[in-house]
Amino acid sequence: MSLAQGRPYLAIPGPSVVPDRVLAAMHRPAPNIYEGELIEMTAGIARDLCGVARTGGDVAMYVANGHGAWEAALANTLAPGDKVLVLATGRFGHGWAEMAEAMGFEVEILDFGKRAPADPERLRAALRADAGGRIGAVLATHVDTATSLRNDVAALRQVLDETGHGALLMADCIASLACDRFEMDAWGADVMVAGSQKGLMVPPGMAFVFFNARASAARARLPRVSRYWDWAPRAAPEQFYQYFGGTAPTHHLYGLREALDMIAEEGLEHVLARHATLARAIWAACARWGEGGPLELNIADPAHRSHAVTALRIGAPHGERLRAWMAGEAGVTLGIGLGMAEPGTPEAGGFFRIGHMGHLNAHMVLGLLASLEAGMRALEIPFAPGGAEAAAAVVAEAAAPPARSAAG
Ligand SMILES: *Cc1c(COP(=O)(O)O)cnc(C)c1O
């Protein structure tokens, strides 16, 4: 008997759940793009995005997805033939490398596999070996959405500083922004890319490239920049249309304004703490279940696990069957394993991911976890019981004690 009727829950790592408030803000007649509210609203959106990114630098906004942000970051900083060094900790690192290669840049990849963070010492060795200073940028995913590995961006900066290498440090925060703590200025990222559809709770369609003065200087040294991707007019427009190099994404802007208001009302620190707590609840459940069965967290060290997404290994065909059961019987859609095994092979059915980014609360996570436990039981996948209870304990401990009434 299917129990999937009711509100569906898309628990994949992007696009994420869109809040009703965001949907309501987008549900409106087409606004004027020449004068009025939309024009007045947009500068504030750019300012508030920089606040979420913790930067005093600039942001360029694009009608694009994350791949557009990848391309924009490279197009504004590097000349054809320049070299980039990519620190890959999963599929998305390789994706950015492929983008760089297709744009004509020379690409060197330091591959750290699917379960380990980028090693600063290997970065140091690669920078030292670059005697001619040909590496123009070091590309790192803050969180790789495929492996759920989170890298220590500040540690990478430190290596660049210690070696005195002039390469720009670029961070991909498409999965992590407003979920995992990211301090662009304090950690020394020169460029950071993000998208609308993950922690920012807006449908896919907007991409953001944040950049500091060093990156801006690199842009100024280029003989020319692709007209559409050029970040200069977008970050400092003289006319409204320059924000987006054409018609603005009208309804997305209303949605994004609402989402940024929601983040401000809750407080970014609270948003980050909520994600951290809910992630710990998921880890506690998975660790418990794994004591009596094949389920395993892909990242062993909690210090390198993302608070936005959790990649799991369970062996084929359990992962595939569990995802089908969750969607068909419980109304929860889980993410597929990405880049963990060759697509289309039986092994690929041995992985799944839980997206826990953005508009997410305790009952969603606890409901998802209890449903997973029911699914493993129904499918006779071995597990140690008590995972949902372990998650409930994490939530109970983190939650504020109930307010006492004045009457006591
Ligand atoms: C989602 C994601 C991307 C790609 O974004 P698209 O919008 O699908 O182009 C890139 N990097 C990371 C880390 C992501 O999570």
The ligand as an ORCA input file, in Angstrom:
! r2SCAN-3c Opt
* xyz 0 1
  C      24.664     21.910     -8.353
  C      26.125     22.140     -8.422
  C      26.769     22.567     -9.598
  C      26.061     22.691    -10.909
  O      25.017     23.563    -10.877
  P      23.965     23.570    -12.095
  O      22.964     24.566    -11.674
  O      23.427     22.183    -12.185
  O      24.693     23.946    -13.328
  C      28.117     22.825     -9.538
  N      28.824     22.666     -8.409
  C      28.247     22.243     -7.277
  C      29.089     22.091     -6.052
  C      26.885     21.961     -7.242
  O      26.323     21.539     -6.117
*
